[in-house]
Amino acid sequence: MTCAHCADAEQLFNRRRARRELRSYRRKGPGRSTRLLIEALGTAQTAGRSLLDIGGGVGAIQHALAEAGASEITSADASQAYVDASRSEAERRGYRERARYHVGDFIEMAEELPVADIVTLDRVLCCYPDMPHLVEASAAKAGRLYGLVFPRRRWPVRAAFRLLNLLEALRRHSFRVFLHDPDEIELAVRAAGFERANRATTFVWQVAVYARI
Ligand SMILES: C[S@@+](CC[C@H](N)C(=O)[O-])C[C@H]1O[C@@H](n2cnc3c(N)ncnc32)[C@H](O)[C@@H]1O
């Protein structure tokens, strides 16, 4: 493990968790907010398009878009365990040759990663302290669509995030989650040259797809 952020992320997104999530994904498919993001991206229009999935975990978006005919899939994730899980599912589904995997902090790897038609960050902004930097660097990679899932700023979510950070501190882990202001996220995405094309919410999550202007 070379980057400090990755070492922190791997404390939470470890092998045991990756195995559990992959099992659950194989049994039940993607979680609700991920499903909403996949629907909002419009899988019918993703055939022949490339995808850069940042912090994709076990790869639910990658698998859905690969099935819908995406031409090239790049996964960039801070957790080696999650990348391994996503790659093994790609092998099982028979699209491994269309996929590339990068392990590390996206910000540190950004220069070497390709531009893609579609860029997604599903529940990733909340792992990173410097939201404007992450939005700017990731949106710069998106040719057509930019898809985000991030937490809503309501009191039960604030309470859950505080509790999660407290538990991480008690475990002497340095990983923390961050509840960024949704209005500031929207401003950062607009400043990067996108307008909102689609929006949905669950109790915890806001799902938004933006199109390049
Ligand atoms: C909450 S999980 C979400 C996983 C998946 N997208 C989902 O919704 O199930 C956050 C993911 O982002 C990754 N991650 C966090 N910070 C990152 C960074 N700076 N660069 C790349 N990946 C990152 C973590 O390793 C983890 O896989």
The ligand as a Tripos MOL2 file, in Angstrom:
@<TRIPOS>MOLECULE
LIG
   27    29     1     0     0
SMALL
NO_CHARGES

@<TRIPOS>ATOM
      1 C1        -18.6100    3.5260    0.2110 C.3       1 LIG1
      2 S1        -17.5890    2.6570   -0.9050 S.3       1 LIG1
      3 C2        -18.6440    2.6790   -2.3410 C.3       1 LIG1
      4 C3        -18.4010    1.5140   -3.2490 C.3       1 LIG1
      5 C4        -19.3690    1.4320   -4.4240 C.3       1 LIG1
      6 N1        -19.2320    2.5730   -5.3080 N.3       1 LIG1
      7 C5        -20.7800    1.3270   -3.9040 C.2       1 LIG1
      8 O1        -21.5230    2.3130   -3.9290 O.co2     1 LIG1
      9 O2        -21.1200    0.2350   -3.4250 O.co2     1 LIG1
     10 C6        -16.3530    3.8520   -1.3320 C.3       1 LIG1
     11 C7        -15.3420    3.3330   -2.3370 C.3       1 LIG1
     12 O3        -14.5240    4.4120   -2.7520 O.3       1 LIG1
     13 C8        -13.1770    4.0290   -2.6940 C.3       1 LIG1
     14 N2        -12.4080    5.2650   -2.5100 N.ar      1 LIG1
     15 C9        -12.4450    6.1170   -1.4740 C.ar      1 LIG1
     16 N3        -11.6420    7.1710   -1.6770 N.ar      1 LIG1
     17 C10       -11.0690    6.9870   -2.8950 C.ar      1 LIG1
     18 C11       -10.1260    7.7200   -3.6750 C.ar      1 LIG1
     19 N4         -9.6090    8.8670   -3.2480 N.pl3     1 LIG1
     20 N5         -9.7530    7.2140   -4.8760 N.ar      1 LIG1
     21 C12       -10.2590    6.0400   -5.3230 C.ar      1 LIG1
     22 N6        -11.1590    5.3120   -4.6280 N.ar      1 LIG1
     23 C13       -11.5690    5.7700   -3.4410 C.ar      1 LIG1
     24 C14       -13.1060    3.0360   -1.5500 C.3       1 LIG1
     25 O4        -11.9870    2.1850   -1.6260 O.3       1 LIG1
     26 C15       -14.4190    2.2770   -1.7690 C.3       1 LIG1
     27 O5        -14.2870    1.2550   -2.7150 O.3       1 LIG1
@<TRIPOS>BOND
     1     1     2 1
     2     2     3 1
     3     2    10 1
     4     3     4 1
     5     4     5 1
     6     5     6 1
     7     5     7 1
     8     7     8 2
     9     7     9 1
    10    10    11 1
    11    11    12 1
    12    11    26 1
    13    12    13 1
    14    13    14 1
    15    13    24 1
    16    14    15 ar
    17    14    23 ar
    18    15    16 ar
    19    16    17 ar
    20    17    18 ar
    21    17    23 ar
    22    18    19 1
    23    18    20 ar
    24    20    21 ar
    25    21    22 ar
    26    22    23 ar
    27    24    25 1
    28    24    26 1
    29    26    27 1
@<TRIPOS>SUBSTRUCTURE
     1 LIG1         1 GROUP 0 **** ****
